[in-house]
Amino acid sequence: MNPFIALTGIDKRFGGIHAIEGIDFDVFSGEVHALVGENGAGKSTLMRVIGGGHQPDAGTIHVEGREMTFRDPHASLAEGIAVIHQETALAPDLSIAENVFLGAMPAVIDWRTLREKARVLIASLGFDIDPAALVEHMSAAQCQVIEIAKALSGSLKLLVLDEPTAALAPSDADRLLDIVRGLRSRGVGIVYISHRLEEVFAIADRITVLKDGKRVDTVKPADITRDELIRKMVGRPLSVLFPERHAALGDEILKVSNLTRGDAVQNVSFTLRAGEVVGLGGLIGSGRTEVARLIFGADLRDSGTIELKQKPLHVRSPMAAVRAGIGFVPEDRKGQGAVLSMPIRVNATLAALRSVSGPLGFLTFGRERDYVKKLMESLRIKARSMDADVSTLSGGNQQKVVLAKWFHADGDLIILDEPTRGVDVGAKAEIYTLINQLAERGKAVLVISSEHQELMGLCDRILVMGEGRIRGQLEPHDYSEERILSLSLQRDADEPAALAH
C-alpha cells in the first residue's frame, strides 16, 4: 500500500539558514502521523511545504503516486490537503456557515441550504452549533471545529493540525482527539503537530522527530517511552526537565484572605513566602486567572483583603501593582505579555524604565543596551540582536522576553499564568530554570498551569481551584494527577478553611 503523500529529500533555505534538510516524511490514508520537535526544529516549515505555503529548494512530493508541485495553498487544497494553523484563520464578523464555505460560495446564495449544509458538517463532528451565529462569539474549541468543518466542505484527504489543543481545556482537547479518531476511521490522513506528548502517545500511529531541521527518527508509540522520545527531541532525558530547587523559604510576601468577585472568585485565602513557588491548579474556568487579575489590579474585588509584605495592598490598576512590586506574565503573551512589533530591548525594560533612564527621565541607550545584553545572556534568549522585533522569535524565546521584563523590574511577587503554553520541551526546561532563579533571588512565585506534570515538578505546594473556590492543597508527598483532577472536579459547596503555610 502506497502512502497518500510522500516527501523525499526535502530541503528549504531562508537566506543562509537551512530550515529543513533532506527530510523524508509520508502519511498513509487513515493514519495519524505525529510530528514533534523543539521550536525551530523545522515542523512549521515542513507543514507549509505540505500545504503549498513554501516551495522546497530540493526534493520531491508525491500525492497518491503522482509527483506534484504545489505553487500555492490553492494547489495543495485542490488535492484534498487542508492545513489548520494554531492561530485560526476564521473571519470573526461572518457567520459560521459563511466561514465553512468561504472561498466556495455560489454566485446566488440560498442561505437556508448553506446553513443546513454547515449544520450537517458540524454535526458529523459531534457538535451542535448554530450555523447562523457569528464566529466572534465562539470559544477556542468551537473555532477548531469550524475550521475542521471548513476542511471537510471540500474533498478532504489529508488534514494537517498545528497545535490544535494548545488553547483548549482538557475536556475540549479530549473531544478534539475524538474528532481526529473519527476522521482517521473515515480514511483521512492526519499530520498531528503537538508539544503535548501525552496526546501524541494517545492518538498517533507513527511519530516523526525533527531536530535542527533534520529527521532524527520515525517510530511507533508502542516502541518508545516518553523519556526516550524527549531525549531524541532535545538531547536530554525527562529527568532533567525540572531542575533541582535550592531556594530557601523566607518571610511571608503575600497573604490573600476571603478574596471574592461575583461567582468567579469566592472566599479564596492563601499565603505565599519569599523563595516559594506555589501552583494554582484546576480546570479552565475554575477561577485561577481571575484570582491573579484581582491581585494584579486588573479587576476590582468585591470583598476580601490582600497583604503584600505584611501591609494592606490597595491597587486599582496593573500600573499600581507594578509600582507595589508585583509582576504578571499573562496567559496570552502575544496579546498582553509583549509588544510583538517592538524590539527585545524595549520589551525587556518596559516595566522599569527608570532603571535605564537618566536623572531627567530620558532613556540612556548605553545603559539600556548593557543591561539587556546581560539579561539576554542570562536568560539564553536566542535572537539575531536585541534590536530584533519580538514577533520574529520562537514561542519559547518570546516567553523568555516576557520573563526578562519581570527579572528587570525586580518585584517581590511574580504571577505566571500558563508560563509554558505552546512552548517546546527544551524551552520549557529553560523557563523552569528561570522560575527557580526567581525563587532563589527571594521572589514569591505563583504559577497557574493546566499541565499537572508542570505543577508537580515545579511547585512547593499546589492549591487546586474549582467553581471559584480553593478545593484543597497538596504537598509534594500527596502529588498525583488523579488527586489534582479529583479536587478540580469536587462539588462540595462548603467553604474551605483558609490555607496558611
N, C-alpha and C positions, 0 to 999 in steps of 0.2 A: 504493500500500500504506500503510495507516494504522499508526501506532506502537501497540505493546501498551499503553503508558501514556504519557500526555501531561499535563504540568503546565503551566499557563498563569497568569502573573501572580501567582505565589505570594508572599505576604507573611507574615512571622511576627515578632511582637514579644514580648520578655520585659521587662515593665515599660516603661521608656523606651528600651530598646535595640532597634534594628531588626536582628534576627539575619539575616533574608533579605528581600530587597525586589525585587518584580517579576520573579521567576525564571521563565523558560521552560525546560523540560527534558523530553525524551522519550526513550524506549527502544523499539526495534523487537524483535520476536521474533527470536532467533538473532543478536543483536548484543551486543558488549561495548562499553558506553559508559562511559569512564573519567571520573571526577570528581576534579579536582585543585585545589589552592589551599593557602594557608598555614593554620596553625591559627587558628581564629576566622573563616575565610572564609565559613562557612555550610554546609560539606559535611555535618556531622553533623545539623544542623537539617533540611536538605533530606532526608537519609536517613530521619530519623524521621517526616517528613511522609509520605514514600512508604510507610513501614512502619506508619503509624497511631499512632505514639507521640506525635506532635504534630498538632493540628488547625490548619490555616492560618487566619490572620485575614482573608485575602482571596485570591482566585484560585480556579481550578477544577482538578479532577483527572478525567481521562477514562481509563477502562480498556476497551480494545477498543471504543472509540467511545461508551461509556456514561459519563455523568457520575456520579462516585462521591463519597461522603463516608465517610471512614474514621474511625469514632468511637473505635476502639481497635485494637491489633495483631491481634486475632482477625478483625476485619472485613477487614483487609488480607490476612491469611493465607487467608481464605475465597476470595479472588480469585486465589490461587496466587502470592502475593508473600511471600517469606521474606527476612528480614534477619539476617545473621550479623555480630555486632559483633566488634571487635578482642579484647575480653575475652570468651572463650567462656562460654556460659550453660548448661553441662552440669552435671549432678548427679554429683559425683565418687564418691559412695558407692553409685551404682547401676551396673548392667551397661551395656555398650554397647547391647545390644538394648533395654533399658528406656529409655535415653536417646533412641534413634532414634524410638521410638513413644510417648514421653512426651506426654500430652495426648490420645492417641488409643488408649489401652489398652482392650481389651474387658472386659466385666464378668467373664467367665470366661476366664482366660488359659491358652492352650496354649503352654507355654514352648518346646517344640521347634519349633513352627511360627513363633513370634515370632523366635526366634534365626535360623532359616533365612531368613526374610524380611530380617532385618537383614544377614545374611551376603551375600545376593544383591545388596542395595542397595550395600553397601560394595565388593563385587567388581566391580560395574558402574563404579566409580570407579577401578579398577585396584589396589585394596589387598586384602590378605588379613589381616584382623584377627579374632581370636576374639570373637564377639559376646557370649560369656558373661563375658568379662573385665571387671573394674571400670575405670571411666573414670579413676580416680585414678592408675592405673598407665600411662596413655597419654602419649605425647610430644605436644608442641605441634602437630606436623604431623598426627598421628593424630586429635587433638581437632578440628582443622579438617575432616578427612574425615568424622568422625562428625557434625559439625554439618551438613555438606552432605548426608549420607545422611538425616539427620533432615528436612531440607527436601524431599528427594526422596520421602520417605514419603507426602507429600501430593501434590496435583496442582500441581507446581511450574511456574510460567510466567515468573516474574521473580525473580532472586536478587541481593540487594544484599550485597556483600562490603566490609567496612570494614577496611582494612589487613590483609588476610589473611595476608601473608607477613612481617609485622613481626618476629615471634619465631621465624622459621624459618631453618634453614641453607640456603645456596644450592641444594643438591641437592633439598631438600624443597620449596623455593619453585618450582623448575622443575617438579616433579611436580604441584604445585597448579595451575600455569599450564596444564599438560596437561589437568587435570580441567576447568578453565574452558573450554578449547578444545573438549573433548568435549561439555560442556553446551551450548555455542553451536551445535555441529553437530546437536544434538538439538532445536534450536529454542527453547531457553531464553534469555530476555533477561537480560543481566547488567549491573549497575551496579558498577563496579570503582573503589574509592577507595584511593589509594595515594600515599605520598610517594616511592616508588621509581620514578623516571621511566623507567629502563631497562625496567621491567616494563610500564609504561603504553604505551611505544612498541612493545613486543613483542606485546602482547595486544589493544590497543584498536582498534576500528573507527572510533570517534569520541572526541574528548576535549573536555570542557567545563571551562573555567577559571572559578572563582569567586574574587572578591576583595572583601573588606569587605561581604559579604552580597549582592553583585550578580554577575550573569553577565557576564563580560568577553568571552568568545568561545566558539564551538564549532567545532572544526577536525578535520580528518583528520590522522593521524600523518604521512602522506606529504607533507603541505602545510606542515609546520612543523619547525624544528630544535629540539633540546633547549634551546639558548641562548634562542631566541625564546620558547619556552614558559615558561621561568623568568622572562623579562622580563615576560610577561603576568601571571604569578603574583605576583611581588614587586616589579616596577617597576625591576629592575636585572638586568644580564646575568650569565651564569655566570662571566665573567672576574673579577668582584669577589667571588665566593663565598668564595674563600680569600684573606684579606688578606695583604699583604706582611709578611715577618718582619724584625724589626730587633734580635732578641736576640743578645747576644754570648755565646759559649761560655766558661764558667768552669771551676772545678775539678771533679774527679770527685765526684759526690754519691753514686752507688750503684754497688756492684760485687757482682755475683752470680757465684759460682763453683761449678760442678758441683752445682747445686741438684737434688735428687731427692726424689720422693714416689711410691712404688709405680711403676705403669706410666704414671700420668698426667703426671708430670714426670720427665725423665731427663737428668741431666748438663747442665742449662741454665746457660750462662755468658754474661754480657754486662755492659757498663758504661753509665752514664748521667751526663752532665755538667750542671752548672748552666747554665740558659738553653737546654737542648736538649730537643727534642720527638722522642721515639723511638716508632715504631709497632711494634706486635706483631700481625702478620697470621697468617692460616691459617684453616682450616675450623673450624666449631664442633666442639668435642670434641678439638681438637688440643693442648690443654693451656694455652692462653693465660690463661684466667681462673684456672686452678689455680696458675700462676706468681704471679699478682697476689695471690691469697689467701695464699700462703706468705710473700711479702714483707710483707704486712699483718698477719700473725699470726693470720689466721682459721683456717688449717690449720697443722699442725706438720710440718716437713721430716724426712725420714729421714736425709738427709746433705747435705753441701754447706755453703757459708758465704755470708753476706750481710754486706757492709760498708756503713755509711752515714757519709759524710764521713770515710773512712779509719779508722773504728772498727768493730769487730765488732758486729753487731746480733743481739741475742737477745731476740726478742719472742714471747710465748706467748699474746697476745690482741690484738685490734684496739685496745683501750684503751691498751695499752703501746705499740703502733705510733704512735698519735696523739700520745702524750707524747714519743715519739722524733722526731716531726716528719714523719710520713707521713700523707697523706690518700688516701682511696679513694672514688671515685664508682662504685658498683656498677652492673651491667647492669640490675638490677631496681630502678629508682628508687622505684616505688610500694611495693614490699615491704620494701626495705632502705635506700634512699638518703634518704628523707624520711619524716617522721611526718605523713601526709596530714591527720589530724584536728586538727593543731595549727597555730597561726598562722605566717606567714612569719618574723616577728621571732624566734620561738623556734627554728625550724629553722635560721635563718642563724647563730645564735650557739651552737648546741648543742655544737659540737666544741671551743669555747674559752670556757667560761662565766666563767673567771677574769678575762678582759679586760673584762667588763661587770659585775663584782661589786665590792663594797666591801671594805675591809680585813678585815671579819669573815666574808666569804664570802657575804653577802646580795646578791641581784641589785639593781643600781642601774638603775631603769627609765629614768631620763632618759638615762643613758649608753648603755643598750641601744637606745633609740629613735633617738638621734642617729646612732649607728653604723649601724644597719640602714637608716635613711633614706639615708645616703651610699652604702651598699652597693647598695641598690635603684636609685639613680640611676646609679651607675657601671656596673651590670650590665644596666640598662634592663629591670628586671623590671616587667611590666605587671600591676597589681592595683589594686583599689579602695583598699586601705590595707595597711599592714604587719600589721594585725590579722586580715586575711583568712586563712582556712584554706588550706593548700597544695592541698587537694583541689578548690578552686574555680578553680584556674589551668589554663591550657592546658598541653599536654605540654612545650612549649618553655620556658615560664616555670617549670614545676615543676623542670625540669632546671637552670635558672639558679639556683633557690633552693638546690639541692644543691651547685652550684658555689660559691655565695656562702658556704656553710658553710666550705669549704676556703680561700677567699680570706680569710675572717676568721681562721681558725686559723693561717694564715701558716706552714705547714710547709715543709720543704725539698724533699720529693718528693711529687708528686701522681700517682696512678694513676687513669686514666679508662677504664672498661670500657663499650664501646659508648655513647659520650657523646651521640650524636645519634639513637639508635634511636627511631622513632616521632615524630620531630620534623620540622616542615616546613622547606622550603628557606630561608625567611627567617630562622627561628630558628637554623638550622644556621650561617649566616654569622655571626650574633651570638655563638654559642658558640665558633666558631673564633677570633673576635677575642678572646674571654675567655681561651682557651687560649694565644694569642700573648702576651697581657698577663701571664699567669703566667710564661711563659718570659722575658719582658723584665724581670720582677722577680727573675730569677735562680733560679727554681724549675726543678727537673728534672721533666719530664712524660713519663709512659709512657702511650701511647694504644693501647687494644685496640679493633680495629674489624673488622667483616666487610665494610665498604664499601671497596673498593680505591681508588676515587677520593678518598675521605676521607684514607686513609693517604698517598697520593701528593701530595695538595695541602697537607697539614698538617705532615708529618714530615721531619726532617733525615735520618733513616735508617729503614729498615724491616727488622725481624727477622721472618722467616717461620717458623712452627712447624708441625710435623706429627708425629703419634704421640708427643707429649710431648717432642720434641726440637726444637732450633732447626736448621732445614734450610739456612738461608743468610741472608745480609744483603745488602740492596740500598741503594745510594747513589742520589741523585736522577737521575744520568745513566743509571742502569740501570732506572729505574721503567717498568713497564708491567703491565697487568692479567694479561697472559699469563705474565710472569715470576713474579709473585706466585702465581698459580694453579699453575704448574709446580712451584715449590718446595713449595707446600702438599701436592701430590699425590705428591711424591717418596717413594720407598720404600727408600732406601738405609739399610741397617742400621748403617753405620759412624757412630761418634760424630763430630760436627763439632768442629772446633777452637774454642777459646774465642774469643769475638768481642770484642776490645778496641777502644777508639776513643780 
